Amino acid sequence: MECDVPISYVYFPESCVLSIVALANRDTRIEVGMVGFEGMTALSVKDGDSSPFRWIIQLPGAAWRMKSENFRLAFNGYGSVSELIMRYHEARAIQFAYTALAHGSFTLTERLARWLLMSHDRGRSDSMPHVHEFIASMLAVRRSGVSAAIHYLEGLGAIRAGRGEISIVDRSKLIAIAAGGYGVAEAEYDRLMAPRHNGA
C-alpha cells in the first residue's frame, strides 16, 4: 500500500507480515510498526482517508481484505466491532511508542534483537527469509552495521544466519539482548485484545 493514496481496502494478514514505514523523502525512511496475523492494516473509517505510511511486505503470504466502505459500516454499526478495533488501535499505538523508544535509545544490536523477535512472533516459523539490505532499510542503518550485529547475535548462539535467511535458535537470549524493548507492547496487546465478558 502506498502512502497518501485513498484507502480502498482494509487488509487482515493471515500468513504474511507487513512493515509499516514512515517516509520523510525518497531516501529517508524507517519502520515504525509491524503487523501480522494479530492485526490489520489501515484503521480509517472516513470516506477518502489516506495514510502517510507505506506498507511493505516483509514476509509473503495470504491476507483477507475488506472494502473500506464495508469496514466503515461494520465499525459504525456494531458496538462490539468498534470496541475491538479501538482496543487494537491502542495496542498498535503502544507498539509504535516502543518502536520509537528503541530507535532513539537502544543500540543497533538491541534493536535488531527486538525486530527479529517481532518478526518471529508473526511469521510462525523459526526460519525467516530476511536479507541484510532489507533489515538495514527498516532500521535506517548501514548494511554493514546489520551484518556486524547479526554476526554478534550468531556468536552468542541466539540466531543462525544463512544466505538470505535467519533462524531463531534461542528466543530467551534475544529477549535479554533486546533490553526491555520487547515484551511490554506484546503484553499490552494480550491484555487489550483478551476476550471481554459481560461486566468485565
C-alpha positions, 0 to 999 in steps of 0.5 A: 500500500502506498502512502497518501493514496485513498484507502480502498481496502482494509487488509487482515494478514493471515500468513504474511507480515507487513512493515509499516514505514514512515517516509520523510523523502525518497531516501529517508525512511524507517519502520515504525510498526509491524503487523501480522496475523494479530492485526490489520492494516489501515484503521480509517473509517472516513470516506477518502482517508489516506495514510502517510505510511507505506506498507511493505511486505516483509514476509509473503503470504495470504491476507483477507481484505475488506472494502473500506466502505464495508469496514466503515459500516461494520465499525459504525454499526456494531458496538462490539466491532468498534470496541475491538478495533479501538482496543487494537488501535491502542495496542498498535499505538503502544507498539509504535511508542516502543518502536520509537523508544528503541530507535532513539535509545537502544543500540543497533544490536538491541534493536535488531534483537527486538525486530527479529523477535517481532518478526518471529512472533508473526511469521510462525516459523523459526526460519525467516527469509530476511536479507541484510539490505532489507533489515538495514532499510527498516532500521535506517542503518548501514548494511554493514552495521546489520551484518556486524550485529547479526554476526554478534547475535550468531556468536552468542548462539541466539540466531543462525544466519544463512544466505538470505535467511535467519533462524531463531535458535534461542528466543530467551537470549534475544529477549535479554539482548533486546533490553526491555524493548520487547515484551511490554507492547506484546503484553499490552496487546494480550491484555487489550485484545483478551476476550471481554465478558459481560461486566468485565 
